[in-house]
Amino acid sequence: MSSEHQENLTAIKLITSAIGSIASAVDNMSARLTAVENLSRNIQQTINMVAQRSLHGRRPVRCLFLVHNVESWDAYADIYDAMLKADDFKPSVATVNRWLAGPRGQYKDEHINHDELTRLNVPHIRLNMPNSYEGLDIIKALKPDIIFRQAPWEGTLPPGFAARELNFARLCYVPYGFMTVRRYVTAEIPDAADRNLQTDQTFHRLCWRIFCETEMHKEMFRKTAVRGADNVICSGYPKFDRLLQAKNRPPFWPIPAQDEKRRFRLIWAPHHSVESAWLNFATFPEMHQDMLAWARATTDFDIVLKPHPSLFDKLIDTQTMTQQSLNVFLDEWKSLPNTALVEGADYGPLFCGSDAMLTDGISFIFEYPLFEKPLIFLDNGRNVGFNEAGAVGVEAANTVKTFAEARALCEHLRLGEPDPKAGVRNKVLSLIHPYPNQSVRKILDSIREGLNQDENLEYQQINLRSP
């Protein structure tokens, strides 16, 4: 090969490399321009909305419920229903995509939220477009006064629905689950070790109102949040009231009777926190085969598997199990005559139809005792522990350390022996559920009072600016 030809090849490679670099730079610049355009548009829209806002006393309050996790809709359903019946509120609902498991930033599954709300006859708009900022445009066009978002975790919703993007309206929050754990650990939030993620994330700081479960929780905000508890109202927990309504409905049990004798009915409710760097409550990986063997050996004992909605995805994402091994287990589980798998958000009737629960989870430890039935908590000994409210709730559970202990206690209950914790349950329930059937009224009254205070302040400011 001549030196001239070699020089030409070298030149061609350099030109090709330069073209690639230019193309990459253009793509990067295009992405930055798009981000700037989104930011500029959002700023202008927010300015327009603030300019158009009238005093709230002159029209019904527009309240938008943003649903990314329909499995937690029970915490909001009665608030929405009460607003529908009230003359001074105009509620609406929107469904969006979510991230619960899998690669970060892959938002999906809006259809799950849509399908369940459709089943529940809840009218809603669907904001499932790939660019979440288009959904934000629609929200701003609705001009909501208040937005309820279901979780403080920014990464669980697409970026267009982040707290800072929604802060043109008054943000409100009811915890999606009874706040029980001592602390959260996550690498996704840089300074997570220095603050309490249950009380002091960006979302909490920007909230107009946070409606907490008990005075113990309000005190937790007071001690651990930068804002303290200035935006926190102790309302009681509407999800508890919603769950208890299931007592007025027919109980549900998915396993058909095999004979005239009624079999003992156990719910097995495993948690999703299989990662050691998260909450670390889960026991499914080490005990699922034991549960399967137990179900095979005890055919006069029904067991319904009610997993956390994220469990199966987490098992695969963390490589704790392969999809094939999980499928094999589930196929075997569902093939037995005395077992079933139940998923979905409406589990109150299932609780009514059962006799006891075995769980390693968090929320169910406090929800199931509302039905005055025995609960067994399998403590793996490596979880992050409970806060003050959580420690009170755990008193109503029968805590065991091993599968063998859990099985032995279930067998005693199946034979008709009394629940060892029955005597302390009522005392515990009065602490974790202090305002039975009052939480929704307290929430709506607090919103009304807060808006009146804001309106009076706006009126005073207008007068001060007047010549």
C-alpha positions in Angstrom: 0.0 0.0 0.0 1.5 3.4 -1.1 2.1 6.1 1.5 -0.4 8.3 -0.4 -3.1 5.7 -0.1 -2.3 5.2 3.6 -2.6 8.9 4.2 -6.0 9.0 2.4 -7.3 6.2 4.6 -6.1 8.0 7.7 -7.8 11.2 6.5 -11.1 9.3 5.8 -11.0 7.8 9.4 -10.4 11.2 10.9 -13.3 12.7 8.9 -15.6 9.9 9.8 -14.7 10.3 13.5 -15.3 14.0 13.3 -18.7 13.5 11.6 -19.7 11.1 14.5 -18.6 13.7 17.1 -20.5 16.4 15.4 -23.6 14.2 15.2 -23.3 13.4 18.8 -22.9 17.0 19.7 -26.0 17.9 17.6 -28.0 15.2 19.4 -26.9 16.4 22.8 -27.7 20.0 21.9 -31.1 19.0 20.6 -31.8 17.2 23.9 -30.8 20.3 25.8 -32.9 22.6 23.6 -35.9 20.3 24.2 -35.3 20.5 28.0 -35.0 24.3 27.8 -38.2 24.5 25.8 -40.0 22.3 28.3 -38.7 24.5 31.2 -39.7 27.7 29.4 -43.2 26.4 28.6 -43.8 25.3 32.1 -42.7 28.6 33.6 -45.0 30.5 31.2 -47.9 28.3 31.9 -47.5 28.6 35.6 -47.3 32.4 35.4 -50.5 32.4 33.4 -52.2 30.1 35.9 -51.2 32.3 38.9 -52.4 35.3 37.0 -55.8 33.7 36.2 -56.4 32.3 39.7 -59.5 33.8 41.4 -60.3 33.7 45.1 -61.4 30.2 46.1 -64.6 31.2 47.8 -66.2 32.1 44.5 -66.3 28.7 43.0 -66.0 25.0 43.8 -62.5 23.9 44.7 -60.9 22.0 41.8 -59.1 18.9 43.3 -57.1 16.5 41.1 -56.1 13.0 42.3 -53.0 11.8 40.4 -53.0 8.0 40.4 -49.8 6.1 39.5 -50.4 3.3 42.0 -54.0 2.2 42.0 -53.2 -0.5 44.5 -53.1 2.4 47.0 -56.4 4.0 45.9 -58.1 2.9 49.1 -56.3 5.8 50.9 -58.0 8.3 48.7 -61.3 6.7 47.5 -63.5 8.0 50.3 -62.0 11.5 50.0 -62.9 11.6 46.3 -66.4 10.2 47.0 -67.0 12.8 49.7 -65.9 15.6 47.4 -68.2 14.4 44.7 -71.1 14.8 47.1 -70.0 18.2 48.4 -71.1 21.4 46.7 -67.8 23.2 47.3 -65.5 20.7 45.7 -65.0 19.6 42.1 -62.8 16.5 42.1 -61.2 14.7 39.1 -58.8 11.8 38.6 -56.0 11.2 36.2 -54.0 8.0 35.7 -50.3 8.1 34.8 -47.4 5.6 34.2 -45.2 4.5 37.0 -42.0 2.9 38.0 -42.2 0.3 40.7 -39.5 -2.2 39.6 -37.2 -2.8 36.6 -34.7 -0.4 35.0 -34.9 3.1 36.4 -36.7 5.6 34.3 -38.8 3.0 32.4 -42.3 4.3 33.2 -45.2 2.0 32.2 -48.3 0.2 33.4 -50.8 3.1 33.2 -53.2 0.6 31.9 -53.3 -1.2 35.3 -54.4 2.0 36.9 -56.9 2.6 34.2 -58.4 -0.9 34.2 -58.9 -0.9 38.0 -60.5 2.5 38.2 -62.7 1.5 35.3 -63.8 -1.6 37.3 -64.5 0.7 40.2 -66.5 3.1 38.0 -64.2 6.0 38.8 -64.2 8.4 35.8 -60.7 9.5 34.9 -58.5 11.0 32.2 -55.5 9.0 30.9 -52.1 10.8 30.9 -50.1 7.9 29.5 -48.3 9.8 26.7 -44.5 9.1 26.3 -43.6 12.7 27.1 -45.0 13.3 30.6 -44.7 17.0 30.1 -47.6 16.8 27.6 -49.6 15.3 30.5 -48.4 18.2 32.7 -49.8 20.6 30.0 -53.2 18.9 30.4 -53.1 19.2 34.2 -52.3 22.9 34.0 -55.2 23.3 31.5 -57.5 21.8 34.2 -56.3 24.6 36.6 -56.5 22.5 39.7 -56.4 24.3 43.1 -55.3 21.1 44.8 -53.4 18.1 43.7 -53.2 14.9 45.7 -50.2 12.7 44.7 -49.9 9.2 46.0 -46.3 8.9 47.1 -43.4 11.1 48.1 -40.9 9.1 46.0 -40.1 11.2 42.9 -38.6 8.4 40.9 -41.9 6.4 40.9 -43.6 8.9 38.6 -42.5 10.3 35.2 -40.6 13.6 35.5 -43.5 15.8 34.3 -45.3 14.9 37.6 -42.5 15.7 40.0 -43.3 17.8 43.0 -41.5 20.9 41.7 -43.5 20.6 38.4 -46.9 20.4 40.3 -46.1 23.1 42.8 -48.3 25.6 40.9 -51.2 24.0 42.8 -51.5 23.2 46.5 -50.0 19.7 47.0 -51.7 17.4 49.4 -50.7 13.9 50.6 -52.2 11.0 52.5 -49.6 8.3 53.1 -50.1 5.3 50.8 -49.3 3.0 53.7 -49.4 3.3 57.4 -46.0 4.8 58.2 -44.3 2.2 60.4 -40.6 1.7 59.6 -37.7 3.2 61.6 -35.8 4.4 58.6 -35.5 4.1 54.8 -32.1 3.4 53.2 -31.6 4.1 49.5 -28.8 5.1 47.2 -31.2 6.9 44.9 -31.3 10.0 47.2 -27.8 11.3 47.9 -28.3 12.5 51.5 -30.8 9.8 52.5 -28.7 8.8 55.5 -29.0 12.4 56.9 -32.8 12.7 56.9 -36.0 10.8 57.5 -37.4 9.9 54.1 -40.9 9.3 55.5 -41.1 13.0 56.5 -38.5 15.0 54.8 -38.3 14.5 51.0 -38.7 17.3 48.5 -42.3 16.4 48.1 -43.0 16.7 51.8 -41.3 20.0 51.9 -43.5 21.4 49.1 -46.8 20.0 50.4 -49.5 22.4 51.4 -51.1 19.8 53.6 -50.0 16.3 54.8 -52.7 14.3 56.5 -51.1 11.9 58.9 -52.4 8.9 60.8 -51.8 9.6 64.5 -50.3 12.1 66.9 -47.3 9.8 67.0 -46.7 10.5 63.3 -47.2 14.2 63.6 -44.6 14.2 66.3 -42.3 12.3 64.0 -42.7 15.1 61.4 -42.1 17.7 64.1 -38.8 16.1 65.2 -37.4 15.0 61.8 -38.7 17.3 59.0 -37.0 20.6 58.1 -40.4 22.2 58.0 -41.4 20.5 61.2 -45.2 19.8 61.4 -46.4 23.2 60.1 -48.1 21.6 57.1 -49.2 18.4 58.9 -52.7 17.6 60.1 -53.5 14.6 62.3 -56.7 13.4 60.5 -56.6 9.6 61.2 -56.2 7.2 58.3 -59.0 7.1 55.7 -57.6 3.8 54.3 -58.5 2.1 57.6 -62.1 3.3 57.4 -62.3 2.2 53.7 -61.0 -1.3 54.5 -63.5 -1.7 57.3 -66.4 -1.0 54.9 -65.6 -4.5 53.6 -67.4 -5.9 56.6 -70.7 -4.7 55.0 -70.0 -6.6 51.8 -70.0 -10.4 51.1 -66.7 -12.0 52.1 -64.5 -13.4 49.4 -62.5 -16.6 49.3 -61.1 -17.8 46.0 -60.7 -21.5 46.9 -63.8 -23.6 46.4 -64.9 -25.9 49.2 -64.0 -29.5 48.7 -66.6 -30.9 51.1 -69.1 -29.8 53.7 -66.4 -29.2 56.3 -65.0 -25.6 56.2 -61.2 -25.6 56.1 -59.1 -23.2 58.0 -58.2 -20.2 55.7 -54.8 -18.5 55.9 -53.6 -15.5 53.9 -49.8 -15.6 53.2 -48.7 -12.0 52.4 -45.0 -11.7 51.5 -43.4 -8.3 51.2 -41.3 -7.1 48.2 -38.2 -5.7 50.0 -35.7 -8.4 49.1 -32.8 -5.9 48.8 -30.5 -5.6 51.7 -30.0 -1.9 50.9 -33.7 -1.1 51.3 -36.2 -2.2 54.0 -35.1 -5.8 54.0 -38.3 -7.3 55.4 -38.9 -10.0 52.8 -38.6 -13.8 53.5 -40.1 -15.1 50.3 -36.8 -16.3 48.8 -36.0 -18.6 51.7 -39.5 -19.8 52.6 -41.5 -20.2 49.4 -40.6 -23.8 49.0 -41.4 -24.5 52.6 -44.9 -23.0 52.1 -45.4 -25.1 49.0 -44.4 -28.3 50.9 -46.7 -27.3 53.7 -49.7 -26.8 51.4 -49.1 -30.1 49.8 -49.0 -31.9 53.1 -52.0 -30.2 54.7 -54.9 -30.6 52.3 -57.5 -29.5 54.9 -55.8 -26.1 55.2 -56.4 -23.3 52.6 -53.6 -20.9 51.8 -54.0 -17.8 49.6 -50.9 -16.1 48.4 -51.4 -12.3 48.5 -48.1 -10.8 47.4 -47.0 -7.2 47.5 -47.6 -5.8 44.0 -43.9 -5.3 43.4 -42.7 -8.7 44.8 -42.4 -10.8 41.6 -40.7 -8.0 39.7 -38.3 -7.3 42.5 -37.3 -11.0 42.6 -36.4 -10.9 39.0 -34.8 -7.4 38.9 -32.5 -8.3 41.8 -31.7 -11.7 40.3 -32.9 -13.3 43.6 -34.9 -15.7 41.4 -35.0 -16.4 37.7 -38.2 -15.9 35.8 -38.2 -19.6 35.0 -37.9 -20.7 38.7 -40.6 -18.2 39.7 -42.9 -19.5 37.0 -42.3 -23.1 38.1 -43.2 -22.2 41.7 -46.3 -20.3 40.7 -47.6 -23.0 38.4 -47.1 -25.6 41.2 -48.8 -23.3 43.7 -51.8 -22.6 41.6 -52.2 -26.3 40.7 -53.0 -27.4 44.2 -56.6 -27.8 45.4 -56.1 -25.8 48.6 -54.0 -22.9 47.3 -54.6 -19.7 45.2 -52.9 -16.5 44.1 -54.8 -13.2 44.6 -53.6 -9.9 43.3 -55.2 -6.5 43.1 -56.1 -3.5 45.3 -59.6 -4.5 46.7 -58.5 -7.0 49.4 -60.9 -6.1 52.2 -63.4 -8.8 51.3 -60.5 -11.3 51.2 -59.6 -10.3 54.8 -63.2 -10.9 55.8 -63.2 -14.3 54.2 -60.0 -15.5 55.9 -59.2 -16.8 59.4 -55.6 -15.6 59.9 -52.7 -14.0 58.2 -49.0 -14.8 57.9 -46.9 -11.9 56.7 -43.4 -10.5 56.8 -44.6 -7.1 55.4 -45.4 -3.7 56.8 -48.8 -2.3 56.0 -50.7 -5.5 56.5 -49.3 -5.8 60.1 -51.5 -2.8 60.9 -54.4 -3.3 58.5 -55.3 -7.0 59.2 -55.8 -6.6 63.0 -58.7 -4.2 62.2 -60.7 -7.3 61.3 -60.1 -8.7 64.8 -58.3 -11.8 63.5 -55.0 -13.4 64.4 -51.9 -12.1 62.6 -48.5 -13.7 62.5 -45.5 -11.5 61.8 -42.4 -13.4 60.5 -39.5 -11.2 61.6 -36.4 -12.1 59.6 -34.1 -10.3 62.1 -32.4 -8.2 59.5 -35.0 -5.6 58.6 -34.7 -1.8 59.3 -37.0 -2.0 62.3 -40.1 0.1 63.3 -40.7 3.6 64.4 -42.8 4.5 67.5 -46.1 4.0 65.8 -44.9 0.8 64.2 -43.7 -0.6 67.5 -47.1 0.0 69.0 -48.9 -1.8 66.1 -46.6 -4.8 66.2 -47.8 -5.4 69.8 -51.0 -6.8 68.2 -49.1 -9.3 66.1 -47.8 -12.7 67.0 -44.1 -12.3 66.2 -42.1 -15.4 65.2 -38.6 -15.8 63.9 -38.7 -18.9 61.8 -41.0 -20.7 59.4 -41.3 -23.6 61.8 -42.6 -21.3 64.5 -45.1 -19.7 62.1 -46.4 -23.1 61.0 -46.7 -24.3 64.6 -48.8 -21.3 65.6 -51.0 -21.6 62.5 -51.6 -25.2 63.4 -52.7 -24.2 66.9 -55.1 -21.6 65.5 -56.4 -24.2 63.0 -57.3 -26.5 65.9 -59.3 -23.7 67.5 -56.9 -22.5 70.1 -57.2 -18.7 71.0 -55.2 -15.9 69.5 -52.5 -15.1 72.0 -52.7 -11.4 71.1 -56.5 -11.0 71.2 -56.3 -9.3 74.6 -54.0 -6.4 73.5 -55.6 -5.9 70.1 -58.3 -3.4 71.1 -55.8 -1.2 73.0 -53.5 -1.1 70.0 -56.2 -0.3 67.5 -57.3 2.7 69.6 -53.8 4.1 69.2 -53.3 3.4 65.5 -56.9 4.3 64.5 -57.8 7.1 66.8 -60.7 8.7 64.8 -62.9 5.9 63.4 -65.0 7.1 60.5 -63.9 10.7 61.0 -60.8 11.0 58.9 -62.4 12.1 55.6 -64.5 14.8 57.4 -61.4 16.0 59.1 -59.5 16.2 55.8 -62.2 18.1 53.9 -62.7 20.5 56.9 -59.0 21.1 57.0 -58.8 21.9 53.3 -61.8 24.3 53.7 -60.2 26.0 56.6 -56.8 26.3 54.9 -58.3 27.8 51.8 -60.2 30.3 53.8 -57.0 31.3 55.5 -55.2 31.6 52.2 -58.1 33.6 50.7 -58.0 36.1 53.7 -54.3 36.5 53.3 -54.6 37.1 49.6 -57.3 39.6 50.2 -55.2 41.4 52.8 -52.2 41.5 50.5 -54.4 43.0 47.7 -55.6 45.7 50.1 -52.0 46.5 51.1 -51.0 46.9 47.5 -54.1 49.2 46.7 -53.4 53.0 46.6 
